[in-house]
Amino acid sequence: MALLSEEQILLRDAAKAWVADKAPVAALRKLRDDDQWRTGHDKSLWSEMAAMGWTGVIIPEDFGGSEFGYRSLGLILEETGRTLVASPLHSSALAAASALVLAGDDHQKSAYLPKIADGSLIAALAVDESAHHAPSRITSSAVAHNEGYKLFGKKRFIPDAGSADVLIVAARTSGTPGETSGISLFIVPASSPGVTVQALHAVDNRGVADVTFSDVQLGKDALLGTPGEGWPVLSQTLDRARAGLAAEMLGTATQAFEITLDYLKTRNQFGQLIGSFQALQHRAAKMFTELELTRSAVEAALEAIDTGSSDAAALVSLAKAKANDTLHLVSNEMVQMHGGIGMTDAHDAGLYMKRARVAEALYGSSSFHRDRFATLGGF
């Protein structure tokens, strides 16, 4: 695995410093307490993130980005994950931008990518239609009409859809749910007649919404890629989203572990530090080991995407499954090892656990990715 370049180290360190200074966990508490859950992010912080160039890391230079790669964006997401930063960085600058980079024509790229790169436009990827991640089981439909399409259906639990200006929507132009053929991708302005966005109050205080499409008229220029052949692009886009989310989850788990470790070193019970209890030492060692394994898996997945490796999909599923399991373990232990205070809202442990449970389900649970990893391996 390649070592970080000097530029990547500088990017990571800058992100670490900014997050600690401008977006600590207290910023998420303020977002929650100020009842800003419909938008799910602080607009001033988002503007600063865009000004630092974070929103254009994977976007080609010809379209206003820096084309610095997915591993580089993963470094930023890891740092934002540490303090539970709520922003459309993952949804817009990674997931939706990836679909446009992979399948957009020059006109589409010119129309949307520069605005995503400068933060003036927020895009969201609308795929799932139930509480479980099942990208091939799409029932939303797009019917040919007047040299364009009419879009029908409902997407559920779409990250940052409440603040999105544009939605990248997966819908069927042919085939039946469960088939990978017949899926097409469309660029849909959120303000289009027939688009209804219902913001949801998520447990992790992030922006999420259900989106209904009722007789939405789209021009032929809304089609992203080839009709009925959107699955390869969708699959690659989702893998990029999964790898980026795994990097964020790694940061969340790492910070939760470090907070817990500090507590073990300072909390006295029965006249001695609880970190001296062998049972707790064993549990801390288990977390440390799992974090190191997760880091290796996440870095391998991001690097595979950057290099176009043939085993990228398998490595992504490995990374997401491992990140799910590790964050679940560490967030549980964070609450339990903090004892009574860990059960209260006065401590940040509950915020880490809530984010963990949402992130575990987003873009595929551990069981989803274990099954996918096995299938990709020919089992």
N, C-alpha and C positions, 0 to 999 in steps of 0.2 A: 504494500500500500504506500502510495506516494506521501512524502512529508509535506506539511503545509509550506507554501511559498512565503516569502517575506511579505508580499502584499496581503496574503490571506491572514497572516499573523497580525498585521496592522489592522485589518478589517475586524477581526475577532476582538482585539483589545479595545478598539474604538467602540464597538458595540457593547462590550462589557461595561466600559466607563459610562456610556450614555444611559444604558438601562439602569445602572445603579444610581445615577444622578437624577434622571428625569422620569423614570418609570418603575419605581419600586412597587412592591405589593400594595402599598398604601394607595397607589394610583388606581388599582383595580377596586379597592374598597370604596374610593371616592366615586368611581364610575357607578358602582352598585348603589351606593347610598344616595347619589344624586338622581337616581332613577333614569339612567341613560341606556337602559338595556335594549331599547328598540334599535338604536344605532350600533351599540355594542363596542364603541371605541371613542377615544378622545380625539376630536378633530385637530387640535393644536399639536398633539403628539404625533399624529399621522402626518401632518405637514412637515414636522421636523425629520421624521423617518424618510420621507420622500426627498427632502433637501439634502440628506446625507447620501442619496443615491441608492438606498436599499431597495426601492421599488423597481429598479431597472437592472438588477444584478444578472438576471438570466436573459434579458432582452438584448437582441443584437444591436451593435453600435449604429447601424444604418437606421434604426428606428428609435433612437434616443436612449438606449441602454448602455451598459458597460460590458455585457456578455462575459461575465466573470465566472459563470458556471454554478452548478447546483451544490457542489460541496461548499462553495463560498457562501451561498445563500443559507445553507444548512448551518454554518457557523453563526450567522446572525440569528437564525431561528432558535438555535440552542441557547443563546444568551437571553433572548426575549422569553423563552420558556422558563428560565430561572426565576423570573419575577412575575410570571403569569401575565405578561403584557397582552392586552386585548387590542388587536388591530387587524385590518384586512390584508396584512402582509402575505400571509399564507394563501388566502383565498384569491386575492387579486393578482399580486406580483409573482405568484408561483403557479397555482392551479389553473386559473383562467388564462394567464399569460402563456403558459405552456401549450394550451390547446391552440392558441392563435399562432404561436411560433411554429408549431408542428404542422398545422393544416391551413393556415390562412394564406390567401393570395396576397400579392403586393398591395392591392387596394385596401384590403381588410387590415393588413398589418400596419399600413400607413395611417389608417383611420383610428386605430385603437391602441397600438403598442406605445407610441410616444406619450399618449395621455396616461396610460398605466404607469409608464416609466417616471413621469413627473408627478404622479400622485393626484392629478386633477380628475381622473376617472377611476372608479372602483368597479371591478368586474367580479362575478362569482360563477362558480361551476355548479350547475343544477343537474344532478344525476339521479340520486336515490328517491324512491317513491314510498318507502316504508321505514319502519324503525330499524331495519337491518340492511346492511350494505349488500346490495345484490345488483350490480351494474348491468348484468345481462337480462334481468327480468323487467325491462322497461316496457310500460304499457302506454305511456304518452305517445300521441301520434301526430304526424305532420302529413297533411293531405295536399296533393298538388291542386293549385287553384290560381287561375288568372296569371300564368307564368311565374307564380310564386307558390306559397304554401299557406295553409291554415293550420295553426297549432292548437292542440287540445291536450289536457291532462293536468296532473298535479305532482309537484315535487315537494318532498318533505324534509324538514330539518336541514335546510341549506345554509351553510355558514356565510354570514355577512350579506345575505340576500336583502335584508332590510335597508342596507345603506348602499346597495349596488346600483350603478347607473346602467350596467349592461349584464345580461345573463348569457352564459354559454350553456345551451340546453341540449340534452340528449333525448331524441325522440325517434319513434319508429316510422319509417316510410314504407316498410314492408316487414314480413316475418311475424313471428309470435313470441311472446315473453319467454325468455330462456335461451333463445337463439341469439348468436352474436351477429349474424347477418341481418341486414335490414335496418340497422341503427344509423341515424344521421345526426350531425351536430349543427346547431343553428345559433346565430348571434341575435339575441333578442333584447332590444332596449327595454328597460324595466318600466318605462313610462308608456309603453305601447298599449292601445285600447285592448281590453280583454285580459290584461295581466293584473292579477290581484296578489299583493304581498301581505301576508299576515305575520307580523312579528311575534315571536314566542319568547317567553320569559325563561331562559335556560338556567339550569342550576349552577353553571359555572360563570354566569353573568356575561357571556359572550353574545355577540349578535348572531341570531339564527332565525330563520323564517320558513314558513310554508308558502309555496308559490303556486297559484292556480292559473292555467292558461285556458281561456274560453274563447274559441273562435278568433284567435289572434292572427291577423293578416301579416304575412311576411313577404318581402320581395325576394326574388331569386338570389340577390346578393347577400341574403342572410345565411345562406347555406355555407357551412364551413367544411371544405373538402368535397369529396365525392358522395352523392346520395346513396344511401344504403351500405356504404363502406366505411362508416365512421368508427367501427369497433377498434381497429388497430390504433388509431389516433387516441380514442378514448382510453384504451388500455394503457398506452404510454403516458398519457396525461395523468391518469389516476396513479400510476406508479411514481411519478414525480411528486404528486401531492402526498402520497403515503410516505415517501422517503423524507420529504420536508417535515411532515408532521412527526415522524419518528425522531428527527433531530430535535424538534421542539420538546418532545416528550423526554428525551435524554437530558436536556437542560433542566426540565422540571424535576425529574427524579434526582439529578445530581444535587440541585439546591436543597431539595427536601432531605436528602441524606446528610448534607453538610450541616443543616440546621439541627437535625436530630443528633448528629455526632457532637456538636457543640454542647447540646443539652446534656448528653451523657457525661461530658467532661466537667460540667459545672453543678449539676444537681446532686445534692447530698441527701442520703436516706440511710437510716440506721447508723449514722455517724461516719459514713464513707460515700465517696462518689459512686453513683450508680454505674458509671462506666467501668468500675472495677469488678462488677459482677460478671462471672464467666458466661452465664447464659446470655446476657445482653451483648457481650463481646462476640459470641458466636453469631448472633443475629446480625450484628453490624458487619461482621466479616462476610456473611452471606450477601448482604446488600452491596458491599464494595465489589465483590466478585461479579455479581450480576451486572453492575454498572459498567465494569470494564468490558465484559462480553458484549453488552449492548452497544457500547461505543464502537467496538470493532465492526459490529454488524452494520451500524448506521453509516459509518465512514465508507465501508466497502460498497454499500448500496449507492450512495451519492457519487462515489468515484466511478462506479460501473455505468451510471447514467451519463456522466460527463464524457466517458471514453467510448460510449456506444457498445459496451460489452454485451455479448449474446446471452449471458446469464443474469442480466440486470433485473429482470422480473422476479426470478427466484430469490436474488439477494434482497430485493425490496420487501418481499413477503417475509423473509427471514428477519429483516430489521424491524418491520412493523410488529410482528408477533412477539419478538424479543422485547421491544420497547413497551408493548402493552403489558406483558407479564412483569417486567421490572418496575414500571411505574406503579402498577397495582400493588406489588409487594412493598415498595418503599413508602407509598402514601399511607398504606395500612400501618406499617411500623412507625411512621411518624406520629400518627394519632396515638397508637398504643404506648409508645415509649414516653410520650409527654404526659401520659396519665390524665388526670382530671382536666387540666388546662387545655389539653389537646382536643377535648370534646366541646370546647366553648368557641364562640365566634371571636372572642378576644384574641385568640391565637390564630396564626395563619394556616395551621395544619388542615383545617376543614376546607379552606380554599384550594389547597393543593389536592386533597382527595376528590373534591368535586370536579376539578379540571381533569384529573386522571380518569375518572369514570366516563366523561364525555369523550375525551381523546381516544380512549380504548375502543369505543364503538365507531368513531368516525373513520371512514375509509377502510373499514374491515376489522372485525374482532380477531382475537388470537386464533379461534377455531376456523374462521374464514381463511386466514393466511396459512395456517398449517395445512388445510385441505388443498389450497392453491399451490403451496410449495410441493406437496406430494404429487399433485397432478402434473405440474411442470417437470417433475423428476421422473415421470412415467409410471407412477404407482396408481 
